């Protein structure tokens, strides 16, 4: 366990900005503290990458426990585009047997490995993080995982169907898909776009595709062999009205999503 003080730890957190995941490191230090009113943010805090942090820990753990009420003991999890590794660290709180997080951006993996070294409030063993490209994931030779987190990556990909297929082929049970959408167009399409490859919070390819709603993904998930899919939410971005956000849980196991809180099933087979 590190002997670093909380004050020194917070200094190191500041040096690793920008942060997107708010992760509790000690009883009194979290990564999100660099964006509260008491922390100095520096001259570059208004950049597109300095948006503050999010913490979806409570919602994420609640959803996992609705699906896996006994926790994640014996389960393997992969997080594609893991950012600072939040979903892996939170899964470890539910006793996940092994979690692998990867991201194409070295910045986020440096953060994940920093958190793994210094997080004291929960264990951080059984977790592995690496800089890697989704399209080259098969090269790593991983055995299939029980759970796949596919959040914040679909809409950054130049070929999102191929990317999703690569992840799905490594998923035995549950796929959690969360993506930005284009709002205001008829559901059932993918809309192309361009993005700045230099921004940390942007994609790395320049070309992207945003779905216009859940109907475009339902047949894709069926084609990939998922038996059930549930739309948890699809909502407009109040700050950027032309954009939305969507979360879908898909499973290969009939009945696995029956107790998941959500809007409706997209499809149920078997």
N, C-alpha and C positions, 0 to 999 in steps of 0.2 A: 504493500500500500504506500502511496506517495506521501512524503512528509511535507509537501508544499502547503503553505498557509492559504487560507481563503483569499486573503488580499492578493497574494502572488498568483493564485489561480485565476482570479478575475482579471488581472493584468494580462495573463496569457490568453484568456478568452477574448479580450479586446484585440489582442494582436492577431487573432485568427479571423477577424471579421472579413466579410459579412457572414452572419448566421441566418439560417432559415428555420431550423428546428430549435425550439426552446426545450433544453434538456437539463434536468436537475442533476447537478454534480455532487453537491454536498447538501447538508441541511440548510445552508444559508447562501449557496451560490448556484445560479443557473445560467445557461448561456444567454437567455433572454434579457438578463440584467444589463447587458451592454446597450440596450435600447430604452431603458427606463429613464426617468427624469434625473436620477442621481448619477448616471454614468456619462462620462465625456465621450462624445461620438466622433469628433474629428471633423475635418473639413469636407470629407467625401461622403458624409452621411446622407446626402440628398441624391446619390446616384441610384440608378434603376435597380442595382443589386442590394441596396440598403433599404429594405422594405420592413424591417423588423422581423420578429420571429412568430411562428405559429406553434401551438401545442395541441395536438389532437389525441394526446395520451388517453384521457379518460374515455372519450368516445370510442377510440380504437380498442381499448381493453374491454369495454362493455360489449362491443360487437363480437370480439373474439370469444368472450365467455358465453354469449348467446349461442354461438356455434359449437364451441368446445367448453362445455360447463365444467369439465374437470381440469381445465388448463391445457398447456401444450407439451406436457411431458411426453417424450418419445417422438415429437414432431420435428420436422426439418422445414426451415423457411428460407426463401430467397427474396431479397428486395432489389428490384431492378431500378436503377437511378436512385440510390438510397440516400443521397444528400449526406447529412451528418449522421445517418444511421439510426434515427429515432425509432423507427418501427422495429428494428432488430433489438435495440436496447429494451423497448417496452415488451417485446415478445419474451425476452429473457426473464422479465418479471413474472411471467406465467410458466417458467421452467421449460422453455423451448430447448430441445436437445442440441440443436445446431442452427445457426442462422448465418447466411452469407449475404453481405451487402456489397454491391458494386456501383460505381458511377464513372462516367467518362471524364468527369472533372476531378483533377487531382486535389483541388482546393477542398472539396467536400470530404474526400477520403482522409485527408490530413485531419480534418475536424473529427471525423468518426474515430480515428485511431487515438486522437487526443482524449476524447470522451472515454474511450475504452481504458485508457491509462489512469484517468483521474476521477471517474465516477465512483463515488463511495456509498451511495444510498441503496444500490442494488448490485448484484454480481454482474460482471461483464465478461466472464469466460464463455466458452462455447460459441463465440462470435468471431467472424472473420470479415475483413473489409479489403477491397482491392480496387484499383483503377482499371476499368475494363469497358470495352465497347459491347453493347448488347448484341450487335450483329456477329460478334466473334465469340459469344458465350459458349457455343458447343465445343470450342477448342479446349475449354477447361476440363471437360470430361466429368462433370458433376453427375452423381446419381440423382434421380428425380427427387423433388421436394414435395412435401405435403401441401405447403401454402406458398403462394407467389403474390408478392406485393408489386403491383404495376401502376404506381401512382405518379402522376406528373411527368410521364414520359411519352405516352401514346401520341400526344399532339406535338411533340418535338421531333418526331421521326419522319424522314423522307419517304419511308416505305413502312407505315405503321402496321399493316396487316402481316407482313413478313416478321416484323419485330415481335408482335404479339404471338405469332405462331411459334417462334423460337422459345419464348417464355412458357407458353402453354404446353409445349412438348416436354418441359421439365416439371410440370405441375401434376401431381397425382390426385389432389382433392380440390382445394379452394383457390380461386383467383380473385383478388381484390383489385379492380380496375377503377382508377379515378383519373379523369381527364378534363382539361379545358375544352369548351365547345364554342361553336359559332352560334350566336343567338339571333333569332328573327328570321331565319330561313326555314323552309319546310324540312321536317325531320326525314332522315333517310339518306343523307349525303355526306361526303367528305369534302371540305372546302380547303384548297391549297393556300399557302401563305409563305411569306419570307420572314426570317428573324435574324437578329444580330448574333453572330456566332461568338462574339467577344464577351458578351455579358454572361456572368456566371449563372444567372437565373434563366438563361435562354438555352435553346438547343445548340448542338455543336455542328449541325449540318447545313444550316441556312434555309433549307426547304422544310416546311411542316404541313400537316393536314389536321384540321379540326373537324370532328363530327358535328353534325347539326342537331343531333339528338340520339336517343337510345336505339331507335329502330335500325340504324345503320350497323350497330354492333351486335344486335341480337342474332342475326343469321351467321355472322362471323363466329360468335361464341358457340353456336350450334355446330357449325362446320368443324370447329376445333375439338368437339367431343364433350362439351359441357352439357349436363343433363338439365340443370335448372339455372336460371339467372334472375336476380332480383335487383330492380332499380331502387337504390336507397334514396337518392335525391337527384334532381336536375333543376338547377335554379340559375337565374340571371345574376350577373355581376352588377351590384348597384353602382359601382364606381366606373365601370366600363360597360355600358349597356349593350354593346354589340357582342359581348362575350358571356359565356355561362360556365357552369361547372357541373359535372355529372359523376356519380359514384355507382358502380355496378358490382355486385358480388355474384360470382358464377361458381358452380360446383359440379363435380363429376359424380357425387354421391346423392342419390335421391333422398329427399327429406332433410338434408343437412341444413337448409336455409329456412326451415319452417318456423323457427322461433326468432329469426332475425327481424328486428324492427325496420320497416321500410315502406315505400309507397305501394309497390305492386310487383308481382312476378312479370318479368318480360316473357318468359316461356317456362313450361314445366313438361319434361318428357319422362315418362315412366314413373 
